[in-house]
Amino acid sequence: MKRQERTKNPPHPPAANRVPGVATPAPADRLNLISQQGLCIGCGLCEAIAGSDRVRCLLTPNGYERPVVVGGLDHATVDEIYAVCPGVKVTGLPADLADGATMDPVWGPWRRVVRGWAAEPAVRHVGSTGGVLTALGMHVLDAGRVEAVLHAAPSATEPGFGQAQISRSSADVLKAAGSRYGPTAVLSKLDEALTDGGPLALIAKPCDISAVRLRARSDDRINRQIRYWLTLVCGGMMAPAGTAARMREHGINPAEVTAIRYRGHGCPGPTRFELTGGRAVEITYLEFWGDDESQWRLPYRCKICPDGTGEGADVAAADTWSGGTPAFDRLSGDPGTNVVIARTATGAALLEDAVASGHLALGEDAAIADLDEWQPHHVRKKMWSWARQLGRRRAGVLPIETGGLRAEQLARTRRRGELLEQARGSLSRVHDGRANEPVPVALASTGVPEADPPR
């Protein structure tokens, strides 16, 4: 199919500091630049900062949810957004929380690495792997540690998407169990969740966690109210056009799909498409993603992510598949086992607390080096992060600035030729338009992107 046209890179980078006598892009243009340069991950935090009367995270013609300017913006608000946006800035764990942890060059701070799963078999079954994050979300509510959990749930309007949910009962957390491999603006409800004033838990992607950590520097409610920061080790989401392409490959008309279950009901469980008329089609995890990393159809921002390992969280949960890919096809009877990284004292205590309450079961401790075997693509991505951002700098566009993630240190362990290849690849994607998107505008009605995503 014909590839959707993409805009060329705007000639000017945004700047928080206006220079007298030098033309400054309008506030809306500065915000749009993040999306235009392929850096928006659709977290929704800009909507929470600006207010939905000025910015709304909406479905756009290329199939993504993007921040659409719907009201007057000022430079001060855009400056606030740039200070925290995970499209342009990613950070690790605050230094005071990392104090006392062991630091691994790739995996970051850790206090315990252990295999775990939801103690309740039904929760373990519906979870994406072992149901650890669902079990922890249920525990903190049942034990009265928090009054609400901000997390992702299936979208009520777009079958392949997720949506932000504020759960106040463990039953609501359980209903939302499972992976969300489509756009999900969890942080669009951050301000709403904080406004009540009660203690919270946040379960979100690593890039979302980083954004809220940065936002905490200017919003003192965050550290006061968010008691637990939980994440998954994230390999990226499927581009909406990629999901549509997979459907068509299996004879599914995307317009007839009413719901998608990406994983769960076994480990990893089948990907299930529910269709109009009560029909359903199931394919395997490997049929959805492909059995090789080169077949993944990720958004550009996910390809250059500097931290999918969740360094900013109290607890991160990951798959335990040798080589990073499940070695089984359909239903193997595997109930699912996560590897759990407790990064902070709070995270380590939470695991023990959840075991005592009967929500979580822990197995053997693992070595931090085991993660290299179970998640090899994260090792490569961390090693190449600095070079990929160098390529963007050479292209004259926005890089992702990182703090505390040891990007340059890791790059120095690689061969010069390898780093040059990564930098040139990043430069090439910018120059030929594969890294770019159109200015985000709202789609008038639900639609499915026709074009396969660029590679």
Residue, then its C-alpha position, 0 to 999 in steps of 0.5 A: m500500500k502507498r505509504q502515508e506522506r510525512t512532513k519534513n522536519p521543521p527547520h527550528p528546534p523549540a527553545a524555552n528561552r526566547v531570544p530578543g530579535v529572533a523569531t520564536p515558533a508559536p506555542a502550538d507549533r512548539l508542542n506539535l514539533i514533538s509529534q512531527q518529529g516522531l517523538c510523542i508516545g501518547c502518554g497524555l501528560c501534556e493534556a493533564i498539564a495544559g488542561s483538556d480545554r487547551v490540549r487533548c490526546l485524540l485519535t489522529p489520521n495515522g492511527y495514533e493518539r496524539p496531543v491536539v491543540v484545541g485552545g490557546l496555549d502560552h509558552a510557559t505551559v509548553d515549557e512545562i510540557y517540554a520539561v517532563c515530556p518523555g518524547v524529549k526527556v527520560t530520567g532514571l530513579p531519583a538519587d535518594l531512592a537509588d541510595g543503597a541499591t546495587m547499580d547494574p550498567v544496563w539494568g540500573p538500580w536493584r535491591r532484589v531480582v526474584r521470580g514471582w507470580a500472582a498467588e491467586p490462580a485466576v489472577r495469574h491466568v488472566g495476567s499478561t505473564g504471571g499477573v504480578l502487577t495486577a496482584l500488586g495493584m489489588h494488594v495495595l487497595d485491599a490492604g488500604r495502602v492507597e485509595a486508588v490506582l491509576h493504570a491502563a484498562p481496555s479502551a471503551t471506544e477503540p478496540g486496539f487501544g487502552q485508556a486511563q483508569i482510576s480504580r478504587s477496588s481490587a475488582d476494578v484492577l482485575k477487570a483491567a488485567g492484561s497487556r495494552y499494545g495499542p496507544t494508551a494515554v494513562l497520564s491524561k488522568l494524572d491531575e484528576a487522580l491527584t486532585d482527590g488528595g488521597p494516596l495513589a499507586l501508579i502502574a504505567k509504562p517506563c516512559d510514563i514513570s519517567a515523565v511523572r518523576l520529572r513532573a514531581r519536581s514542580d508538582d509537590r502532590i506527586n511525591r506526597q500522594i504516589r506511594y507506589w510506582l510500578t511498571l513493566v519492562c517494555g519492548g514497545m507497543m505495536a504501531p496501529a497500522g501494524t495491528a491492522a496489517r496483522m488482522r488483514e494477514h489473518g483474514i480479519n476486517p479491522a472494521e469488524v473488530t469490537a475488542i482485542r485481548y493481546r495476551g493473558h489467559g495463559c502465558p503468553g496466551p493467544t491474541r484474541f479478536e472479537l468481531t461483530g456478530g459474536r465471532a472471534v479469531e485467535i492467533t498466537y503471540l508469535e503470529f501477532w509479533g513475529d518470531d524475530e525482532s526484525q518483524w516487530r512493527l513499533p512506533y519510531r519513538c519505541k525504536i529509539c527508547p533509552d529506557g524500556t527497563g523501568e529504571g524510575a519505578d519501585v518495582a518492574a516486572a518482566d517476561t522470563w523467556s530465553g532469548g526474549t521470545p516464547a519457545f512455545d506456540r499455542l496453549s502450552g499449559d504454562p501458567g506464567t512467571n515474571v521476573v520482578i526487579a525491586r529497585t527501591a526499599t519501598g519496592a522490596a518491602l511491597l513484595e514481602d507485604a504482598v506475599a504476606s497478604g496472599h496476593l503474591a507468590l515469590g520463587e527463587d531469586a534470580a541473578i541480574a545477569d539472567l535478565d540479559e538472557w531473558q531480555p536481550h533486546h533491552v541490552r542492545k537498545k540500551m547499548w545503542s541509545w547514545a549513538r541513536q541520539l547522536g544520529r538525531r543530533r547530527a540530523g538537526v532534530l530533537p534528541i531524547e535527553t537522558g539523565g542518570l541512564r549511563a547512555e554514554q558509559l554503555a556506548r563506550t563498551r561497544r565497537r566504534g563501527e557498531l555505534l556508527e552504524q546505529a547513528r547513521g541508521s538514526l540519521s537516515r530515518v530522519h532524512d528519508g521521513r520515516a521518523n516523521e509524522p504529520v501535524p496532529v489533527a483530530l480524526a472526525s470519526t473512528g478509522v483504521p490506518e491503511a498504510d503499513p508503518p515505516r520500518 
